[in-house]
Amino acid sequence: MKTQVPLLVVILVACTTARADNSNLGEMKQVTYATPDGHIWEFCSPRDTQFVWTNADLTAVLHAPVCAVPPTLCSYSWFDLMKQVVYLSSDNHIIEMCCPRETCVWHCADLTKLTHSESHLPITGNVVGYGWGNHRKQVTYIGTDHHVHELCYAVVDHAWIYRDLTQNAQTNAQAVPGNLAAFVWGQGKQVLYLTIDGHVHELSVSNQSPTAWHDTDLTQDSGTSSRAILDPKNLAGYVFGNFGSMKCAVYLTADHHVHQLVRAATSSHWHDVDLTIQAKAPAPAIPGTLLAYQWGIYQQVVYLTGDNHIHELCQDLYHNSDWHDADLTGLVGQDVGVIPGTLDAFGMDDRKQVVYLANDHHVHELCYVNQTSWTKADLSAVLLGSHSNVGQPVTAQLSGYDWMHQQQAAPDIYKQTEVYITIISTPLN
């Protein structure tokens, strides 16, 4: 059976994970997306098969609820233990698909029902999932009340619980829909969001007091006069530095410059930096295309420019280097345009990836392997054949991430699914 290809514009989220003891682990890159019929599909490429791609219709495998239109989708790895896919169903419930490393068998749950949070439903486009060590995982979202909410699972309790983080932090700040980022820094959780005045806010909590949330206006704390654009997908957050010594928020301003708010563990205040000026980047960013992450010793910021080129800002902090701009589209000679809002980016041990939906409605990938150069691949063509009828644009969302798995399970990664599996013998690179 042929794979359905994703078909239109969306918001993307990326998540990376650190490599554990690699004596018995493999590594996989994943691309998850939604199709017009509301199904969630996965492209999967294990390192130990030389990155041969396979695919599966997870919704059909699990008989799961179809996703909302337009889709809201997030995928991530939880401490290398599980693959996680979180999305909004057609009734606006938060659905989780998870696949444990030990069995590689997918499971599905309605987290809204499990937490009895039906009265606190999310706004479309505002769901972020992430892990907190190997003991907790959480889904954060902006609700219809413009509060930031959280569903959290603790291994010790074997149960999901619901929290209103805005209420818990006793703040009157109202979150703007479409801009939400969350990550772990040291022993605490951090949630970034924008307010109507263009300020960047952070909700944070420590492991010592995991229910006592605190709100900080990062824009005010840094003393910057810069204000964020309130269009969706103009905010990203990540941890960087030796042992995660710095936390960073990246956002877009009205002049379409990329700014970074950064705070070191040794400092009590945030500082604002105009990365576009520092990198001497020639072109301004298009709103709704901003991504940021750490790759080894590098900070990475990815965005789309007005000429439909994918750009990367990069800094090697350990060697005190400046920020540098690279036109990735120009480097690979890309001839298929990018649909704005469909970018995602993530890093692996020796490579970094950018995935997106192109104007031909195929999933495309740009890949850089350490000490080599950027290459491009049409993943949909690899899995479907270049002459497939992809139909007209309807809706789609992409999410890419890195996951570890047990090598002995790799050949049977979908052994329990029994449907919609295609094995391709053409390597990615």
Backbone torsions as a table, in degrees:
resi	resn	phi	psi	omega
1	MET	NA	138.8	-177.2
2	LYS	-76.6	150.4	174.2
3	THR	-77.0	141.7	170.6
4	GLN	-82.0	142.2	179.8
5	VAL	-100.0	150.7	-179.8
6	PRO	-71.7	145.7	-170.6
7	LEU	-133.5	59.9	159.6
8	LEU	158.9	-154.4	-161.3
9	VAL	-96.3	144.1	-179.9
10	VAL	-160.6	-172.3	177.9
11	ILE	-106.9	141.8	-177.0
12	LEU	-121.0	148.0	178.2
13	VAL	-133.5	140.4	179.1
14	ALA	-118.8	152.4	176.3
15	CYS	-146.2	136.8	177.1
16	THR	-119.2	165.2	178.9
17	THR	-140.6	147.9	-179.2
18	ALA	-80.5	148.6	-179.8
19	ARG	-74.6	132.5	175.1
20	ALA	-89.9	-160.7	176.6
21	ASP	-56.3	111.8	-172.0
22	ASN	-91.0	16.0	176.8
23	SER	-71.9	-26.2	-179.4
24	ASN	-130.9	20.3	-179.1
25	LEU	-118.9	146.5	168.0
26	GLY	-105.9	178.2	-179.7
27	GLU	-132.7	140.0	-177.5
28	MET	-132.3	143.9	168.6
29	LYS	-106.0	141.4	-171.0
30	GLN	-126.0	141.2	169.6
31	VAL	-130.3	121.4	-179.3
32	THR	-113.2	140.1	-178.3
33	TYR	-152.4	164.2	178.3
34	ALA	-109.4	147.2	-179.9
35	THR	-113.0	168.1	-174.0
36	PRO	-58.8	-24.1	179.1
37	ASP	-84.8	6.7	178.3
38	GLY	83.6	11.2	179.3
39	HIS	-88.5	148.5	175.1
40	ILE	-99.9	123.9	179.4
41	TRP	-114.0	157.0	178.1
42	GLU	-132.1	131.1	164.1
43	PHE	-97.2	134.9	-175.9
44	CYS	-134.8	134.3	-175.3
45	SER	-138.9	98.1	-179.2
46	PRO	-76.0	142.9	176.7
47	ARG	-63.2	-38.0	-174.3
48	ASP	-77.5	4.0	168.6
49	THR	-112.6	21.0	-175.6
50	GLN	60.3	35.2	177.5
51	PHE	59.6	41.9	168.6
52	VAL	-73.3	135.7	-175.8
53	TRP	-92.7	139.7	169.8
54	THR	-124.9	172.4	-179.1
55	ASN	-148.2	156.6	178.3
56	ALA	-154.7	146.2	173.5
57	ASP	-90.0	97.5	-175.1
58	LEU	-67.3	-33.9	178.9
59	THR	-62.9	-43.9	178.8
60	ALA	-68.2	-40.4	-179.9
61	VAL	-59.8	-41.7	-173.9
62	LEU	-97.2	-5.0	-171.6
63	HIS	52.4	43.0	-174.5
64	ALA	-83.6	160.1	175.2
65	PRO	-61.0	145.5	178.1
66	VAL	-72.8	156.3	-177.2
67	CYS	-83.7	162.2	179.3
68	ALA	-69.5	160.6	175.5
69	VAL	-123.5	122.1	-2.8
70	PRO	-68.1	155.3	-173.7
71	PRO	-76.3	150.1	170.0
72	THR	-124.5	117.7	-168.1
73	LEU	-142.4	139.5	175.9
74	CYS	-143.4	141.0	175.1
75	SER	-137.1	148.3	-177.1
76	TYR	-162.1	168.7	175.9
77	SER	-104.4	134.8	179.3
78	TRP	-103.5	97.7	175.3
79	PHE	50.6	34.8	-178.5
80	ASP	63.6	3.4	-178.3
81	LEU	-86.2	-35.1	-174.4
82	MET	-145.5	147.6	163.9
83	LYS	-86.1	136.7	-177.4
84	GLN	-126.3	132.5	171.1
85	VAL	-126.2	125.1	-179.8
86	VAL	-121.9	134.0	-179.5
87	TYR	-151.3	165.9	174.7
88	LEU	-93.2	132.2	176.9
89	SER	-82.2	176.1	-178.0
90	SER	-64.5	-21.8	175.8
91	ASP	-97.6	15.4	175.8
92	ASN	68.2	24.3	172.3
93	HIS	-87.1	152.6	176.4
94	ILE	-88.2	118.6	-178.7
95	ILE	-109.4	137.2	176.3
96	GLU	-116.3	130.0	166.7
97	MET	-107.8	132.6	178.5
98	CYS	-138.4	148.8	-176.7
99	CYS	-133.3	104.9	-179.7
100	PRO	-66.8	145.7	-179.4
101	ARG	-62.7	-36.1	-173.8
102	GLU	-67.3	-36.0	-173.9
103	THR	-111.1	-23.7	-174.4
104	CYS	55.1	34.0	175.5
105	VAL	-111.1	128.5	-177.0
106	TRP	-79.2	146.9	175.0
107	HIS	-132.4	160.1	-176.0
108	CYS	-137.5	142.6	178.8
109	ALA	-148.6	146.4	174.8
110	ASP	-92.8	101.1	-174.8
111	LEU	-70.3	-29.5	177.7
112	THR	-62.6	-43.5	177.7
113	LYS	-68.9	-40.9	-178.3
114	LEU	-62.6	-32.4	-177.6
115	THR	-99.3	1.0	-179.0
116	HIS	53.5	41.8	-176.8
117	SER	-106.8	30.7	-179.1
118	GLU	-60.6	-23.4	179.7
119	SER	-86.7	2.5	-179.4
120	HIS	-131.5	59.5	-175.8
121	LEU	-76.4	151.7	-178.8
122	PRO	-80.8	159.9	169.1
123	ILE	-85.0	141.1	179.8
124	THR	-54.7	136.2	175.5
125	GLY	90.6	11.8	-173.0
126	ASN	-134.3	56.7	178.4
127	VAL	-129.1	127.8	178.9
128	VAL	-130.7	129.5	177.0
129	GLY	-114.2	144.5	177.7
130	TYR	-162.5	160.9	179.8
131	GLY	-100.8	152.3	175.2
132	TRP	-121.8	92.1	-173.0
133	GLY	62.6	-154.5	178.3
134	ASN	-102.7	15.1	-177.1
135	HIS	-111.8	-22.9	-176.8
136	ARG	-139.6	145.9	167.5
137	LYS	-132.9	152.0	-176.0
138	GLN	-145.8	153.7	173.6
139	VAL	-120.3	122.9	-178.6
140	THR	-111.8	141.2	-179.1
141	TYR	-152.9	161.2	174.1
142	ILE	-97.8	126.8	-176.6
143	GLY	-90.4	175.6	179.5
144	THR	-65.9	-15.9	176.5
145	ASP	-89.4	5.0	-178.0
146	HIS	63.6	21.3	169.7
147	HIS	-91.0	156.5	171.8
148	VAL	-92.1	125.1	-176.8
149	HIS	-117.7	158.8	179.7
150	GLU	-140.1	137.3	166.6
151	LEU	-109.6	125.3	-172.7
152	CYS	-128.5	135.9	177.0
153	TYR	-113.6	124.9	176.7
154	ALA	-111.4	129.0	-178.3
155	VAL	-59.1	-38.9	-177.1
156	VAL	-64.5	-29.7	-179.1
157	ASP	-94.7	-17.2	-176.5
158	HIS	54.0	38.0	-177.1
159	ALA	-155.3	152.9	174.0
160	TRP	-91.2	142.7	175.3
161	ILE	-130.4	158.4	-178.9
162	TYR	-110.8	142.0	173.7
163	ARG	-140.7	142.4	169.3
164	ASP	-94.3	102.2	-174.0
165	LEU	-68.9	-36.1	178.5
166	THR	-61.9	-46.0	178.4
167	GLN	-66.1	-41.7	-179.2
168	ASN	-61.9	-37.9	-179.6
169	ALA	-81.1	-4.5	179.6
170	GLN	54.7	46.8	177.6
171	THR	-113.9	150.1	175.6
172	ASN	-95.6	1.9	-179.2
173	ALA	-62.8	133.3	179.8
174	GLN	-105.6	123.7	-176.8
175	ALA	-76.3	137.8	176.5
176	VAL	-85.2	125.9	-179.4
177	PRO	-57.4	143.6	173.1
178	GLY	99.4	-9.6	-178.5
179	ASN	-129.9	103.0	-176.4
180	LEU	-151.7	133.4	176.2
181	ALA	-140.7	148.2	-178.8
182	ALA	-147.6	143.6	-179.2
183	PHE	-163.1	171.9	178.8
184	VAL	-104.7	135.3	176.3
185	TRP	-130.8	115.3	-176.8
186	GLY	61.1	-122.2	-179.6
187	GLN	-101.3	16.1	-175.7
188	GLY	-129.5	164.8	175.0
189	LYS	-102.0	144.3	-180.0
190	GLN	-128.8	134.0	175.9
191	VAL	-127.3	123.4	-179.7
192	LEU	-104.1	142.6	175.8
193	TYR	-155.0	165.1	178.3
194	LEU	-106.6	149.7	174.2
195	THR	-112.1	169.3	-171.0
196	ILE	-62.6	-22.6	178.4
197	ASP	-85.5	7.8	178.6
198	GLY	79.7	14.0	177.9
199	HIS	-86.7	148.9	173.5
200	VAL	-95.0	125.7	178.9
201	HIS	-114.2	155.5	175.5
202	GLU	-129.7	129.8	167.0
203	LEU	-100.5	128.2	-176.8
204	SER	-137.0	154.2	179.0
205	VAL	-149.7	147.9	-179.9
206	SER	-102.7	161.3	179.4
207	ASN	-66.5	-27.2	-179.5
208	GLN	-70.4	-33.0	178.9
209	SER	-132.2	73.7	-168.8
210	PRO	-69.0	-1.9	177.6
211	THR	-115.7	-1.6	-177.3
212	ALA	-99.7	86.9	-177.3
213	TRP	-81.7	150.3	-179.1
214	HIS	-132.5	137.3	179.6
215	ASP	-105.4	134.8	178.2
216	THR	-130.4	133.0	173.9
217	ASP	-86.0	101.0	-175.1
218	LEU	-68.4	-34.4	178.4
219	THR	-62.3	-46.4	178.8
220	GLN	-66.8	-41.6	-178.7
221	ASP	-63.1	-35.4	-178.2
222	SER	-80.9	-17.7	-178.6
223	GLY	76.5	12.3	-178.5
224	THR	-79.1	150.2	175.0
225	SER	-93.4	-3.2	-178.9
226	SER	-70.8	144.0	179.0
227	ARG	-127.1	142.5	-177.7
228	ALA	-80.2	144.9	168.9
229	ILE	-69.7	139.6	-174.4
230	LEU	-92.3	1.5	175.0
231	ASP	-59.4	151.4	179.5
232	PRO	-59.5	151.3	175.7
233	LYS	61.7	49.6	174.7
234	ASN	-122.2	26.4	-178.6
235	LEU	-145.8	135.6	177.0
236	ALA	-144.7	154.0	179.1
237	GLY	-141.5	150.5	-179.9
238	TYR	-163.8	167.3	177.0
239	VAL	-107.3	143.0	-177.4
240	PHE	-146.9	159.6	174.1
241	GLY	102.8	178.2	-178.3
242	ASN	-63.1	118.4	-177.9
243	PHE	56.1	34.8	178.4
244	GLY	64.4	44.1	-173.0
245	SER	-75.6	-10.5	179.6
246	MET	-131.0	147.4	170.9
247	LYS	-119.0	144.1	-170.3
248	CYS	-133.2	142.0	170.2
249	ALA	-121.3	130.2	180.0
250	VAL	-116.8	134.4	-177.4
251	TYR	-148.3	167.0	-178.0
252	LEU	-108.8	136.9	-179.5
253	THR	-102.9	175.9	-174.2
254	ALA	-62.6	-27.8	176.8
255	ASP	-85.1	9.9	178.7
256	HIS	64.1	28.4	171.5
257	HIS	-89.1	148.2	175.7
258	VAL	-89.6	122.7	178.1
259	HIS	-113.5	152.1	176.5
260	GLN	-125.6	128.8	167.5
261	LEU	-99.3	126.9	-175.2
262	VAL	-134.6	141.1	175.6
263	ARG	-135.3	127.7	176.3
264	ALA	-86.7	154.3	180.0
265	ALA	-62.0	-25.4	-179.1
266	THR	-85.5	-2.1	-178.1
267	SER	-114.7	154.6	176.8
268	SER	-103.0	1.4	-176.9
269	HIS	-131.3	159.0	177.7
270	TRP	-94.4	153.4	178.7
271	HIS	-130.4	141.1	-177.5
272	ASP	-104.1	135.8	-179.8
273	VAL	-132.6	133.9	174.9
274	ASP	-86.9	100.4	-176.1
275	LEU	-70.6	-30.3	179.3
276	THR	-62.2	-42.7	177.8
277	ILE	-70.3	-44.4	-178.3
278	GLN	-61.0	-38.7	-178.0
279	ALA	-87.2	-3.7	-175.7
280	LYS	53.6	40.5	-179.5
281	ALA	-68.4	130.2	-172.0
282	PRO	-77.6	-21.2	-172.8
283	ALA	-127.6	140.5	178.2
284	PRO	-74.0	156.8	-179.5
285	ALA	-81.7	148.2	173.0
286	ILE	-84.0	132.0	177.2
287	PRO	-56.3	143.8	176.4
288	GLY	87.7	15.8	-176.9
289	THR	-133.9	24.5	-170.7
290	LEU	-94.8	131.6	178.0
291	LEU	-138.3	151.6	178.0
292	ALA	-153.4	145.2	179.7
293	TYR	-165.3	170.7	174.8
294	GLN	-102.6	137.8	173.5
295	TRP	-130.4	103.0	-177.5
296	GLY	59.6	-119.4	-178.9
297	ILE	-95.3	11.7	-175.1
298	TYR	-114.1	143.3	165.4
299	GLN	-92.3	136.9	-176.7
300	GLN	-127.5	131.6	171.9
301	VAL	-127.9	127.7	-176.1
302	VAL	-121.7	138.5	178.5
303	TYR	-159.1	171.1	179.9
304	LEU	-107.3	141.4	178.4
305	THR	-106.3	173.3	-173.9
306	GLY	-62.4	-23.6	177.9
307	ASP	-88.4	13.7	178.9
308	ASN	66.3	32.3	175.5
309	HIS	-103.7	143.8	175.1
310	ILE	-88.0	124.0	178.5
311	HIS	-113.6	152.4	176.6
312	GLU	-129.1	128.8	168.9
313	LEU	-100.4	133.4	-172.7
314	CYS	-139.8	140.8	175.7
315	GLN	-139.2	134.1	172.5
316	ASP	-97.0	98.5	-173.6
317	LEU	-71.6	-35.2	-175.3
318	TYR	-66.1	-25.4	178.7
319	HIS	-105.4	18.2	175.1
320	ASN	56.7	34.3	-176.9
321	SER	-82.6	161.9	174.5
322	ASP	-80.7	168.8	172.2
323	TRP	-73.9	142.0	179.6
324	HIS	-128.2	146.5	178.4
325	ASP	-104.8	139.2	174.8
326	ALA	-134.1	132.5	175.5
327	ASP	-88.5	95.7	-175.1
328	LEU	-66.1	-37.0	178.4
329	THR	-62.1	-43.2	177.8
330	GLY	-64.6	-35.2	-178.3
331	LEU	-68.2	-36.2	-177.2
332	VAL	-96.7	-6.8	-178.9
333	GLY	68.9	39.1	-176.4
334	GLN	-63.8	132.3	-178.4
335	ASP	-117.2	5.1	177.3
336	VAL	-115.1	124.1	-175.7
337	GLY	-68.2	157.7	179.9
338	VAL	-96.5	135.8	172.4
339	ILE	-79.1	117.4	-177.9
340	PRO	-56.3	142.2	179.1
341	GLY	91.6	-1.5	-177.1
342	THR	-113.3	16.0	178.4
343	LEU	-78.9	146.1	164.8
344	ASP	-145.4	155.1	-177.8
345	ALA	-148.8	146.3	179.0
346	PHE	-160.2	162.6	-179.1
347	GLY	-114.8	152.8	170.6
348	MET	-122.4	-175.4	-177.0
349	ASP	-54.1	-54.6	-172.9
350	ASP	-116.3	11.1	-176.9
351	ARG	-151.6	156.8	174.4
352	LYS	-126.9	149.3	-170.0
353	GLN	-128.4	143.2	166.8
354	VAL	-126.4	125.4	178.1
355	VAL	-121.1	149.5	-176.7
356	TYR	-164.0	165.2	173.4
357	LEU	-96.7	124.9	-177.3
358	ALA	-94.2	172.5	-179.2
359	ASN	-65.8	-14.3	173.9
360	ASP	-87.4	5.0	178.9
361	HIS	64.4	26.7	171.9
362	HIS	-104.2	153.4	171.5
363	VAL	-82.0	124.2	179.8
364	HIS	-115.8	156.9	179.6
365	GLU	-134.7	136.2	165.1
366	LEU	-107.8	134.4	-174.9
367	CYS	-135.0	132.5	175.1
368	TYR	-117.8	121.1	175.4
369	VAL	-99.1	135.4	-173.9
370	ASN	-47.3	131.9	177.6
371	GLN	68.1	17.1	176.4
372	THR	-121.6	-130.7	-179.6
373	SER	-144.6	169.5	179.5
374	TRP	-72.7	140.3	174.2
375	THR	-128.0	166.5	179.9
376	LYS	-127.3	153.9	177.5
377	ALA	-151.2	141.3	173.7
378	ASP	-95.5	98.6	-174.5
379	LEU	-67.5	-34.7	178.5
380	SER	-65.3	-40.3	178.9
381	ALA	-66.8	-37.8	178.2
382	VAL	-60.3	-40.9	-176.3
383	LEU	-87.5	-27.5	-173.2
384	LEU	-109.0	-25.4	-168.7
385	GLY	95.7	139.5	-170.5
386	SER	-68.8	-11.1	-176.7
387	HIS	-102.8	14.4	-179.0
388	SER	-69.3	146.3	175.8
389	ASN	-83.6	110.6	-174.8
390	VAL	-93.8	-4.5	175.3
391	GLY	74.0	-169.2	-177.8
392	GLN	-95.4	152.7	179.4
393	PRO	-60.9	134.7	173.3
394	VAL	-129.8	-73.4	176.1
395	THR	-154.8	152.2	176.3
396	ALA	-166.3	158.9	173.2
397	GLN	-149.2	141.1	179.8
398	LEU	-117.9	146.1	173.0
399	SER	-145.7	126.4	-178.3
400	GLY	-117.4	147.4	178.2
401	TYR	-162.7	170.4	-177.7
402	ASP	-109.1	138.9	-178.2
403	TRP	-141.5	142.0	173.5
404	MET	-94.9	150.7	176.3
405	HIS	-150.4	164.3	177.1
406	GLN	-73.2	130.4	-175.0
407	GLN	-59.3	-37.1	-176.4
408	GLN	-65.9	-18.2	-179.4
409	ALA	-89.2	-12.8	-171.6
410	ALA	-58.2	-45.3	-177.6
411	PRO	-64.1	-22.2	-177.7
412	ASP	-114.1	34.3	-171.3
413	ILE	-57.9	-27.9	177.2
414	TYR	-117.8	31.3	-172.3
415	LYS	-63.1	-22.7	-179.8
416	GLN	-93.3	-4.2	-172.8
417	THR	-86.6	-39.2	172.6
418	GLU	65.8	3.8	-179.7
419	VAL	-141.3	152.4	167.7
420	TYR	58.1	39.0	179.2
421	ILE	-104.5	131.0	177.2
422	THR	-127.4	124.3	178.0
423	ILE	-101.9	126.2	-177.6
424	ILE	-109.6	136.8	-177.5
425	SER	-98.2	4.9	-179.5
426	THR	-94.1	117.5	179.0
427	PRO	-64.0	154.7	179.5
428	LEU	-65.6	-45.1	-177.5
429	ASN	-116.1	NA	NA
